[in-house]
Amino acid sequence: FRFAFFVGPFDLDEAVLRRFPRRLLVPLPDLETRTDIIDKTLADNRLANDVNTTAIAQKLEGYTGSDIKELCREAIVQISHDQARLLDQGFDEDFEDDESNESAMAGLQRLRPCSQSDLMKAMSKIKRSVSDKGTELRRVMEWNEEYGEMKRKDKSSSPTTSMNMFL
């Protein structure tokens, strides 16, 4: 049993390809899969009531699963950075008996939930790693047409539906 993963399978010679009788093109995630990736990635984090993962997933057309995971990570990390900034702005340990300082510190002990705006900010920072106008994706599609097991049914369909190649 042999299993290999290649993003650029066209660099393999025919002798290597013969050893992999099944060649499957794995598509970019559809809306349902993107939503599932967001839900699973953020499962261990608190989410604000305004978070709509389906609405976020709709805006992530063309993103890979890895891109989506990185976007979620960026949103959560930014919350930590915001909290660290608040801590740096001046809770003086010399005044621990001050009730307002103590209650403020207590409020900063736990990270706030991730909100829809946190995810939107992360989206502005993390861009998709696959370009539908790039030559790499076109080359993968051409390779799949020649060697792949799953041919494109509709030649006019967009090449952005595919990304990774399994051999």
Contacts in CASP RR format, 6 or more apart in sequence:
PFRMAT RR
TARGET T0000
AUTHOR 0000-0000-0000
METHOD contacts of the structure
MODEL  1
FRFAFFVGPFDLDEAVLRRFPRRLLVPLPDLETRTDIIDKTLADNRLAND
VNTTAIAQKLEGYTGSDIKELCREAIVQISHDQARLLDQGFDEDFEDDES
NESAMAGLQRLRPCSQSDLMKAMSKIKRSVSDKGTELRRVMEWNEEYGEM
KRKDKSSSPTTSMNMFL
2 19 0 8 1.000
2 20 0 8 1.000
3 166 0 8 1.000
3 167 0 8 1.000
4 20 0 8 1.000
4 166 0 8 1.000
4 167 0 8 1.000
5 164 0 8 1.000
5 165 0 8 1.000
5 166 0 8 1.000
5 167 0 8 1.000
6 12 0 8 1.000
6 165 0 8 1.000
6 166 0 8 1.000
6 167 0 8 1.000
7 140 0 8 1.000
7 163 0 8 1.000
7 164 0 8 1.000
7 165 0 8 1.000
8 136 0 8 1.000
8 139 0 8 1.000
8 140 0 8 1.000
8 143 0 8 1.000
8 165 0 8 1.000
9 17 0 8 1.000
9 23 0 8 1.000
9 140 0 8 1.000
9 143 0 8 1.000
9 147 0 8 1.000
9 165 0 8 1.000
9 167 0 8 1.000
10 139 0 8 1.000
10 140 0 8 1.000
10 142 0 8 1.000
10 143 0 8 1.000
12 167 0 8 1.000
17 23 0 8 1.000
17 147 0 8 1.000
17 167 0 8 1.000
20 167 0 8 1.000
22 149 0 8 1.000
22 166 0 8 1.000
22 167 0 8 1.000
23 144 0 8 1.000
23 147 0 8 1.000
23 148 0 8 1.000
23 149 0 8 1.000
23 165 0 8 1.000
23 166 0 8 1.000
23 167 0 8 1.000
24 148 0 8 1.000
24 149 0 8 1.000
24 150 0 8 1.000
24 165 0 8 1.000
24 166 0 8 1.000
25 140 0 8 1.000
25 144 0 8 1.000
25 148 0 8 1.000
25 150 0 8 1.000
25 162 0 8 1.000
25 164 0 8 1.000
25 165 0 8 1.000
25 166 0 8 1.000
26 162 0 8 1.000
26 163 0 8 1.000
26 164 0 8 1.000
26 165 0 8 1.000
26 166 0 8 1.000
27 161 0 8 1.000
27 162 0 8 1.000
27 163 0 8 1.000
28 62 0 8 1.000
28 63 0 8 1.000
28 64 0 8 1.000
28 65 0 8 1.000
28 130 0 8 1.000
28 160 0 8 1.000
28 161 0 8 1.000
28 162 0 8 1.000
28 163 0 8 1.000
29 37 0 8 1.000
29 63 0 8 1.000
29 64 0 8 1.000
29 65 0 8 1.000
29 68 0 8 1.000
31 54 0 8 1.000
31 57 0 8 1.000
31 58 0 8 1.000
31 61 0 8 1.000
34 57 0 8 1.000
34 60 0 8 1.000
34 63 0 8 1.000
34 65 0 8 1.000
34 68 0 8 1.000
35 53 0 8 1.000
35 54 0 8 1.000
35 57 0 8 1.000
37 57 0 8 1.000
37 65 0 8 1.000
37 68 0 8 1.000
37 69 0 8 1.000
38 53 0 8 1.000
38 56 0 8 1.000
38 57 0 8 1.000
38 68 0 8 1.000
38 72 0 8 1.000
39 53 0 8 1.000
41 68 0 8 1.000
41 69 0 8 1.000
41 72 0 8 1.000
41 73 0 8 1.000
42 51 0 8 1.000
42 53 0 8 1.000
42 72 0 8 1.000
42 76 0 8 1.000
42 114 0 8 1.000
45 76 0 8 1.000
45 113 0 8 1.000
45 114 0 8 1.000
46 111 0 8 1.000
46 112 0 8 1.000
46 113 0 8 1.000
46 114 0 8 1.000
47 113 0 8 1.000
47 114 0 8 1.000
47 115 0 8 1.000
48 112 0 8 1.000
48 113 0 8 1.000
48 114 0 8 1.000
48 115 0 8 1.000
48 116 0 8 1.000
50 115 0 8 1.000
50 116 0 8 1.000
50 117 0 8 1.000
51 114 0 8 1.000
51 115 0 8 1.000
51 116 0 8 1.000
51 119 0 8 1.000
52 116 0 8 1.000
55 116 0 8 1.000
56 116 0 8 1.000
56 119 0 8 1.000
56 120 0 8 1.000
56 123 0 8 1.000
57 68 0 8 1.000
59 123 0 8 1.000
60 67 0 8 1.000
60 68 0 8 1.000
60 71 0 8 1.000
60 123 0 8 1.000
60 128 0 8 1.000
61 160 0 8 1.000
62 128 0 8 1.000
62 130 0 8 1.000
62 132 0 8 1.000
62 160 0 8 1.000
63 71 0 8 1.000
63 128 0 8 1.000
63 129 0 8 1.000
63 130 0 8 1.000
64 128 0 8 1.000
64 129 0 8 1.000
64 130 0 8 1.000
64 163 0 8 1.000
64 164 0 8 1.000
66 129 0 8 1.000
67 126 0 8 1.000
67 127 0 8 1.000
67 128 0 8 1.000
67 129 0 8 1.000
67 130 0 8 1.000
70 126 0 8 1.000
71 119 0 8 1.000
71 122 0 8 1.000
71 123 0 8 1.000
71 126 0 8 1.000
72 119 0 8 1.000
72 122 0 8 1.000
74 122 0 8 1.000
74 125 0 8 1.000
74 126 0 8 1.000
75 114 0 8 1.000
75 118 0 8 1.000
75 119 0 8 1.000
75 121 0 8 1.000
75 122 0 8 1.000
76 114 0 8 1.000
76 118 0 8 1.000
78 118 0 8 1.000
78 121 0 8 1.000
78 122 0 8 1.000
79 111 0 8 1.000
79 112 0 8 1.000
79 114 0 8 1.000
79 118 0 8 1.000
80 111 0 8 1.000
83 108 0 8 1.000
83 111 0 8 1.000
83 112 0 8 1.000
86 108 0 8 1.000
87 108 0 8 1.000
91 101 0 8 1.000
91 104 0 8 1.000
91 105 0 8 1.000
91 108 0 8 1.000
92 101 0 8 1.000
95 101 0 8 1.000
96 102 0 8 1.000
130 136 0 8 1.000
130 137 0 8 1.000
130 160 0 8 1.000
130 163 0 8 1.000
131 137 0 8 1.000
132 158 0 8 1.000
132 159 0 8 1.000
132 160 0 8 1.000
137 159 0 8 1.000
137 160 0 8 1.000
137 162 0 8 1.000
137 163 0 8 1.000
138 159 0 8 1.000
140 162 0 8 1.000
140 163 0 8 1.000
140 165 0 8 1.000
141 152 0 8 1.000
141 159 0 8 1.000
141 162 0 8 1.000
143 165 0 8 1.000
144 150 0 8 1.000
144 151 0 8 1.000
144 152 0 8 1.000
144 162 0 8 1.000
144 165 0 8 1.000
145 151 0 8 1.000
145 152 0 8 1.000
148 165 0 8 1.000
END
